[in-house]
């Protein structure tokens, strides 16, 4: 699952989450296959992002799971002796792994 700009959306992509307006009204349901016409309609309704299935758009700034976990370890390297912060580090690492499994 990947959240992308509506400008990056294209034919054949499938919505992984409902697209809602500001009032919470569903404009387009989960599982809908996007077409050029539908993308244009969503743009006209001021939709800025959609969440699509898979990982169709490459992001140059996106890190691998290993890089993300190493960054967490590095951020917490100065506070190894503080148990609550070690627990927080562990939870952040677990969440990073869980988030990748959902993709």
N, C-alpha and C positions, 0 to 999 in steps of 0.2 A: 504494500500500500504506500502511496506517495502523494503528498500534497503538492500541487503544481499551480502555477499561474494560469488563468484562463487562456492567456495568449499562447501557452505551451500545449494546450489541449488540442487533440486532433481526432480525426476519423478512426473509429474502431476501439478507442479507449473506453474502458468500462468504469463507471462510478463505483467507488468502494464505500462511499457514505452519501447520504441524502444531501442535496444542495438546498439550502434554506435561505429565505430572505431575512431582513432585519427583524421581522415580526415572528420568525420561527416557522413560517409557512413553507412547506416543502414545494420547491420549484421543479425538482427533478429527483426521482427516487434512486436509491442504491440499486446497482445492477443494470442501470440504463446504459446502453451503448451510445457513445457520443457520435454525432455527425457534424459536419461543417455548419449546417443550418442551425442545429441545436446550440453549438458553441457561440454562434453569432447572437442568437436570442439571449443566451445567458450574459453575454457581454453587454447587451442593451439593457439588461436588468441590473447592471452594476455589480455582477458577481465578479470577484477578483481572483478567487482561488477555488479549485475543486480537488477532491481526493479521489484518485484513480487506483485501480487494482494494479498490482505488479510494481515495477520500477522502470517506467518507460522513458524517463528523461534523465540523462546523465547530468550530474552536478559536479563541476570541477572542484568545489570546496568541500564536498562530502567526504567524510573520513571512513575508513574501514572500521569494523568493530574492534580490531586489535589496536588501531591508533586511538580510537575513542577511549578504550579501557586504559591505555598507557597514559593518556592525558589526565584521566581521573587520578591514577596513581601519582603522577607528577604533582598535581595540584595539592594532594594531601601528604606529600612527602615530609613536610616540616612538622606535621602534627601527629606523627605515628604513636606518640605516647599518650594521647588523649582519647580514652575509650569512646565517648560519644561521637567524636569526629571519625574514628575508625569505623564505627557502626554506620555512620552516614556514607562514608566511602563505599562500604560493602553494599549498601542499598542502592547507591547510584550505579554501581557496576552491574548489579542484578537487573535494574531497570533498563539499562542499556542493552543487555543481552535479551531481555524479554521483548523490548521494542523491535529488535531485529528479527525475532521469531515471528512476530505478527506480520512482517513484510512478506 
